[in-house]
Structures are given as structure tokens and as C-alpha cells.
Amino acid sequence: MSKKKLLAATLLLCLSQVGWAEEQTYKDPYEGYNRVMFNINDHLDRYIMTPVARGYRKVTPSPVRTGVNNFFNNLRDVVSFGSNLLRLDIEKASTDFVRVGINSTFGLGGLLNIADAGQIPNNKNTLGDTFASWGWKNSNYFIYPILGPSTVRDSIGSTITDAFPIENAIFKDNTVRWSTAGLNGIATREALLDVTDSLNDAALDRYTYMRDVYMKLRNRQVGGTLFPADEDEDDDIDSLVAPNSDNTSAQPASADKPTDTGEKNSASASGSMPVTTEPVAAKYTNTTTLPATATSASQPYWSVY
């Protein structure tokens, strides 16, 4: 599942379930580092990314923003294709390949999302999902510099894909590459403006609130457990990547591979909701159903709390 879709879902659930996080606490062995990075990211987002994103929304027509998001969404289908191949999920990899082919040709290089219009399944997966399907389901919360909420597992996947971005195969000039990366970050941040604007007053401790909801959703997706805070053992680099049977208190949601929820469009969770929306996941608690308004896009995504 893409990072932006997960983050949008987390924010929406935060807004709809104020007070939930106070009753849930999960082990956070990297909390000291995470809180420092959370504050750094928060200031970068508040004083740089949010104003830039608002300016981008103000001066850029909605159809242009939609085209930009569609372009980067098409590139994420390429990443998903590779991730699904590594998972040996040939069916989903084939679907990703078809989506890229159609959107890159008939969709004018991905500016138009023809695949969604043709109701071709959207199977966005990341390397983090691939690692989870290989057995690394349990992973501790980790704040990635600039990019925001993640886990140790997903951060490793993000680092690999950020070090070797698919854009490098398209754009040969370094200036164009950096400009493209900046545009991707701004477009992604703009798509989340409306949700994040409403989150600031949702919880007294925003770090704990975001962490608990994010981890609940992410672990549900990959079939992991939640590392309750009363566990005595320490998890160093997530117990050296091996699944820990002692942490398992219930049957995982998925035994072999992460739950794919698909993405219908690359610019989600914003007030304009470009192109289309799609329900994201099912029930995450006994009494809570995730709001069905978060949609797509993937990494990199900016720190938004």
C-alpha cells in the first residue's frame, strides 16, 4: 500500500476517533529519536512545505495538478510492478505492467489516468510490503527524516527506492531530476492540506496519537502484531528482521502477503479530491471503520502531522 494513501487514512482516522490513542499505547524503542525527528519535520512542514503547497494550489489550476499527480502515480505503478515481481505475485505484476503501458501511451505519458477510467485494478505495493510478505511483518515505528511516519521495515524500502528513483531512467539532467523530485513533494503535500489542517487540534500529544493510529493501520495491512508496551523484551532492528512468535496475540490479517487496497488516483485526501476516490481498508478496531475517503499516491511523501 502506498505511503500517501496510508498517511491520508491515518489522518482521517485520527480526526474521526479523537480520544482513541489515549487508550492504546505500543512499544516505541526509538521514541527518543522519533520525537526529535518529529519536531524537526513538523517545523519544516509548518514553515516551508505547507506555505509552498498553498502557493502551488493557489497558482496551479486543478486540471494541471491532477495531471501532475497522475504522472507520478504512473511512475509508482512501475515501482509496484517491481515489488510485486519480488513477491512472485505475477497476477498483480501483470496488472501493474498493463496500467503503465496504457497510461504511458494513451494517457500521454501518464498525465491522463486511462487505466482507472478503464477500471483496471490498482495494486500499489512498495518494497516495505514486499519485505512484509517475505516474513518481516512486525516492525517498530520510525520517523523518517523529512518523509515522516514509517517503520524500520518500510524506511529501508523507501531508502532503496529513493536512492534509485524511477525518474532517473526518464530524466538524464540532474537539474530536471531535482526539479521533478521537488514538484512531486509539493504536489503530494498539497493533496493532504485539507486533512492536515484539521488535525492540529485533534490530540494533546500529536506524536503519540499519530504513532498509535499509524501503527494500527500499517500492522493491520501487513498482518503484523502491535508490540504492546507491556512486553518485556527489546526489539533491536525488529528482532533482526525475524518474525517474533511471542508478540503474536491474534491471527494476522494476512498470512502470506500484505493486504492490497489499491489506489484509484494519485492525489488523494485533499479537498478537491482529483479524479476519483476509493474506500481504503476495512475495520481496524472492533467498533471503528476507516473513513472511505482516502486515495492514492506514494513516496516520497512529506512530513504532515
C-alpha positions as CSV (number, residue, x, y, z in Angstrom):
1,M,0.0,0.0,0.0
2,S,1.3,3.4,-0.9
3,K,2.6,5.7,1.8
4,K,0.5,8.7,1.0
5,K,-2.7,6.6,1.0
6,L,-1.7,5.2,4.3
7,L,-0.9,8.6,5.8
8,A,-4.2,10.0,4.5
9,A,-6.1,7.1,6.0
10,T,-4.3,7.6,9.3
11,L,-5.1,11.3,9.4
12,L,-8.7,10.7,8.6
13,L,-9.0,8.0,11.3
14,C,-7.3,10.4,13.8
15,L,-9.9,13.0,13.0
16,S,-12.8,10.6,13.4
17,Q,-11.6,8.9,16.5
18,V,-10.3,11.6,18.9
19,G,-9.5,10.1,22.2
20,W,-8.8,6.6,20.8
21,A,-5.0,6.9,21.1
22,E,-5.2,7.7,24.8
23,E,-6.4,4.1,25.4
24,Q,-3.7,2.5,23.2
25,T,0.0,2.5,23.8
26,Y,2.5,0.5,21.8
27,K,6.2,-0.2,22.4
28,D,8.3,2.5,20.8
29,P,12.0,1.7,21.3
30,Y,13.1,4.6,19.2
31,E,10.9,7.2,20.8
32,G,13.7,9.5,21.8
33,Y,15.0,9.8,18.2
34,N,11.4,9.7,16.8
35,R,10.2,12.7,18.9
36,V,13.3,14.8,17.9
37,M,12.8,14.0,14.2
38,F,9.0,14.5,14.6
39,N,9.6,18.1,15.8
40,I,12.2,18.8,13.1
41,N,9.8,17.5,10.4
42,D,6.9,19.4,11.9
43,H,8.8,22.7,11.8
44,L,10.0,22.0,8.2
45,D,6.4,21.2,7.2
46,R,4.8,24.2,9.0
47,Y,7.2,26.9,7.8
48,I,8.3,25.6,4.4
49,M,6.2,22.8,2.9
50,T,2.8,24.0,3.9
51,P,3.2,27.5,2.6
52,V,4.7,26.3,-0.6
53,A,1.9,23.8,-1.1
54,R,-0.7,26.5,-0.5
55,G,1.0,28.7,-3.1
56,Y,1.1,25.8,-5.5
57,R,-2.6,25.2,-5.1
58,K,-3.4,28.9,-5.5
59,V,-1.4,29.4,-8.8
60,T,-1.9,26.0,-10.4
61,P,-5.3,25.1,-12.0
62,S,-6.9,21.9,-10.7
63,P,-6.6,20.0,-14.0
64,V,-2.9,20.7,-14.1
65,R,-2.5,19.5,-10.5
66,T,-4.4,16.4,-11.4
67,G,-2.2,15.8,-14.4
68,V,1.0,16.1,-12.3
69,N,-0.4,13.7,-9.7
70,N,-1.4,11.2,-12.5
71,F,2.2,11.4,-13.9
72,F,3.8,10.5,-10.6
73,N,1.1,7.9,-9.9
74,N,2.1,6.2,-13.2
75,L,5.7,6.1,-12.0
76,R,4.6,4.4,-8.8
77,D,2.9,1.7,-10.8
78,V,6.4,0.9,-12.1
79,V,7.7,0.6,-8.6
80,S,4.7,-1.5,-7.7
81,F,5.4,-3.7,-10.7
82,G,8.9,-4.5,-9.4
83,S,7.7,-5.0,-5.8
84,N,5.0,-7.5,-7.0
85,L,7.6,-9.3,-9.1
86,L,9.8,-9.7,-6.0
87,R,6.7,-11.1,-4.2
88,L,6.2,-13.5,-7.0
89,D,2.7,-12.2,-7.4
90,I,2.6,-12.5,-11.2
91,E,-1.1,-11.5,-11.5
92,K,-0.7,-8.2,-9.8
93,A,2.7,-7.5,-11.5
94,S,1.0,-8.1,-14.9
95,T,-1.8,-5.7,-14.0
96,D,0.8,-3.1,-13.0
97,F,2.5,-3.6,-16.3
98,V,-0.7,-3.1,-18.2
99,R,-1.5,0.0,-16.2
100,V,1.9,1.5,-17.0
101,G,1.6,0.6,-20.7
102,I,-1.9,2.1,-21.1
103,N,-1.2,5.3,-19.1
104,S,2.2,5.9,-20.7
105,T,0.8,5.6,-24.3
106,F,-2.9,6.5,-24.4
107,G,-2.5,8.6,-21.3
108,L,0.1,10.9,-22.8
109,G,3.0,9.8,-20.6
110,G,0.8,9.3,-17.6
111,L,-0.8,12.7,-17.5
112,L,-4.2,11.1,-18.0
113,N,-5.3,8.1,-15.9
114,I,-6.8,5.9,-18.6
115,A,-6.2,2.7,-16.5
116,D,-8.6,3.9,-13.8
117,A,-11.1,5.0,-16.3
118,G,-10.9,1.5,-17.8
119,Q,-11.4,0.0,-14.3
120,I,-8.0,-1.8,-14.4
121,P,-7.2,-2.9,-10.8
122,N,-4.7,-0.7,-8.9
123,N,-2.3,-2.9,-6.9
124,K,0.1,-0.3,-5.5
125,N,2.8,-2.0,-3.4
126,T,6.1,-0.9,-2.0
127,L,9.3,-2.6,-1.0
128,G,8.0,-2.4,2.6
129,D,5.0,-4.5,1.5
130,T,7.4,-7.0,-0.2
131,F,9.5,-7.3,2.9
132,A,6.4,-8.0,4.9
133,S,5.3,-10.7,2.5
134,W,8.7,-12.3,3.0
135,G,8.1,-12.6,6.7
136,W,9.1,-9.2,8.2
137,K,5.6,-8.4,9.4
138,N,6.4,-6.9,12.8
139,S,8.3,-3.6,12.6
140,N,8.7,-0.7,15.1
141,Y,7.6,2.9,14.5
142,F,10.3,5.1,12.9
143,I,10.1,8.7,11.8
144,Y,11.9,9.1,8.5
145,P,13.7,12.5,8.1
146,I,11.5,14.8,6.0
147,L,9.3,12.0,4.8
148,G,7.5,11.4,8.1
149,P,5.8,8.4,9.8
150,S,7.1,5.0,8.8
151,T,8.5,1.8,10.3
152,V,12.0,0.4,10.2
153,R,11.0,-2.1,7.5
154,D,9.3,0.5,5.3
155,S,12.1,3.0,5.8
156,I,14.6,0.6,4.4
157,G,12.4,0.1,1.4
158,S,11.9,3.8,1.0
159,T,15.7,4.4,1.2
160,I,16.3,1.9,-1.6
161,T,13.6,3.3,-3.9
162,D,14.7,6.9,-3.1
163,A,18.3,6.1,-3.9
164,F,17.4,4.6,-7.2
165,P,14.3,6.5,-8.3
166,I,12.5,5.5,-11.5
167,E,12.7,9.2,-12.6
168,N,16.4,8.7,-13.2
169,A,15.6,6.4,-16.1
170,I,13.5,9.1,-17.7
171,F,15.3,12.3,-16.9
172,K,19.0,12.5,-17.6
173,D,19.8,16.0,-16.5
174,N,20.4,16.4,-12.8
175,T,18.6,19.7,-12.6
176,V,15.5,18.2,-14.1
177,R,15.7,15.3,-11.7
178,W,15.8,17.6,-8.7
179,S,13.1,19.8,-10.0
180,T,10.9,16.7,-10.6
181,A,11.5,15.4,-7.1
182,G,10.6,18.8,-5.7
183,L,7.4,19.0,-7.7
184,N,6.5,15.5,-6.6
185,G,6.9,16.5,-2.9
186,I,4.9,19.8,-3.3
187,A,2.1,18.1,-5.2
188,T,1.9,15.3,-2.6
189,R,1.8,17.8,0.2
190,E,-0.9,19.9,-1.5
191,A,-3.1,16.9,-1.8
192,L,-3.1,16.5,2.0
193,L,-3.6,20.1,3.0
194,D,-7.3,19.9,3.9
195,V,-6.9,16.8,6.1
196,T,-3.8,18.1,8.0
197,D,-5.3,21.5,8.6
198,S,-8.0,19.8,10.7
199,L,-5.6,17.6,12.7
200,N,-3.7,20.2,14.7
201,D,-6.3,20.3,17.5
202,A,-7.3,16.6,17.4
203,A,-5.0,15.4,20.2
204,L,-2.9,16.8,23.1
205,D,0.1,14.7,22.2
206,R,0.1,14.6,18.4
207,Y,3.2,12.4,18.3
208,T,1.6,9.6,20.3
209,Y,-1.7,10.0,18.6
210,M,-0.2,9.7,15.1
211,R,2.1,6.9,16.1
212,D,-0.6,4.7,17.6
213,V,-3.1,5.1,14.7
214,Y,-0.5,4.8,12.1
215,M,0.9,1.6,13.6
216,K,-2.5,0.1,14.0
217,L,-3.3,0.6,10.3
218,R,0.0,-0.4,9.0
219,N,0.2,-3.6,11.1
220,R,-3.3,-4.5,10.0
221,Q,-2.3,-4.2,6.4
222,V,0.7,-6.5,6.6
223,G,-0.6,-8.9,9.2
224,G,1.7,-7.9,11.9
225,T,1.1,-7.5,15.7
226,L,1.2,-4.3,17.6
227,F,4.1,-4.6,20.0
228,P,2.2,-3.8,23.2
229,A,4.0,-1.6,25.6
230,D,3.9,-4.2,28.4
231,E,6.2,-6.6,26.5
232,D,9.4,-7.0,28.4
233,E,11.7,-8.0,25.6
234,D,13.5,-5.5,23.4
235,D,13.3,-5.4,19.7
236,D,16.6,-4.4,18.2
237,I,16.2,-3.7,14.4
238,D,12.9,-5.5,14.8
239,S,14.5,-8.7,16.2
240,L,16.9,-8.9,13.4
241,V,14.0,-8.9,10.9
242,A,12.7,-12.3,12.0
243,P,9.0,-12.6,13.0
244,N,8.6,-12.9,16.8
245,S,6.0,-15.5,17.7
246,D,6.0,-14.2,21.3
247,N,4.4,-11.0,20.1
248,T,1.5,-12.6,18.4
249,S,-1.7,-12.2,20.3
250,A,-4.1,-12.9,17.4
251,Q,-4.1,-14.3,14.0
252,P,-2.6,-12.0,11.4
253,A,-4.9,-10.3,9.0
254,S,-2.8,-11.8,6.1
255,A,-0.7,-14.9,6.4
256,D,1.3,-14.7,3.3
257,K,1.2,-11.2,1.9
258,P,0.1,-7.7,2.7
259,T,-3.5,-6.6,2.1
260,D,-3.6,-4.6,-1.1
261,T,-6.2,-1.9,-1.1
262,G,-5.4,-0.4,-4.4
263,E,-5.4,3.3,-5.5
264,K,-7.7,5.0,-7.8
265,N,-5.9,8.3,-8.2
266,S,-2.7,9.9,-7.3
267,A,-3.8,13.0,-5.5
268,S,-5.9,12.0,-2.5
269,A,-7.2,13.3,0.7
270,S,-7.3,16.9,-0.4
271,G,-10.5,19.0,-0.6
272,S,-10.6,18.8,-4.4
273,M,-10.2,15.1,-4.5
274,P,-8.8,15.0,-8.1
275,V,-10.4,12.5,-10.4
276,T,-11.7,9.8,-8.1
277,T,-11.8,8.3,-4.7
278,E,-11.9,4.8,-3.2
279,P,-12.6,3.1,0.1
280,V,-9.4,2.2,1.8
281,A,-9.4,-1.0,4.0
282,A,-11.9,-2.4,6.3
283,K,-12.4,-2.4,10.1
284,Y,-9.4,-1.5,12.2
285,T,-11.0,-1.9,15.6
286,N,-13.9,-3.7,16.9
287,T,-16.1,-0.6,16.7
288,T,-14.2,1.6,14.1
289,T,-14.4,1.6,10.4
290,L,-11.9,3.5,8.4
291,P,-13.3,6.6,6.6
292,A,-13.8,5.8,2.9
293,T,-12.3,8.9,1.5
294,A,-8.6,8.4,1.3
295,T,-7.0,7.6,-2.0
296,S,-3.7,7.3,-3.7
297,A,-0.1,8.2,-4.4
298,S,3.1,7.1,-2.8
299,Q,6.6,8.0,-1.8
300,P,8.1,10.4,-1.3
301,Y,5.5,12.0,1.0
302,W,6.2,14.9,3.2
303,S,6.1,15.2,7.0
304,V,2.5,16.1,7.8
305,Y,1.1,15.9,11.3
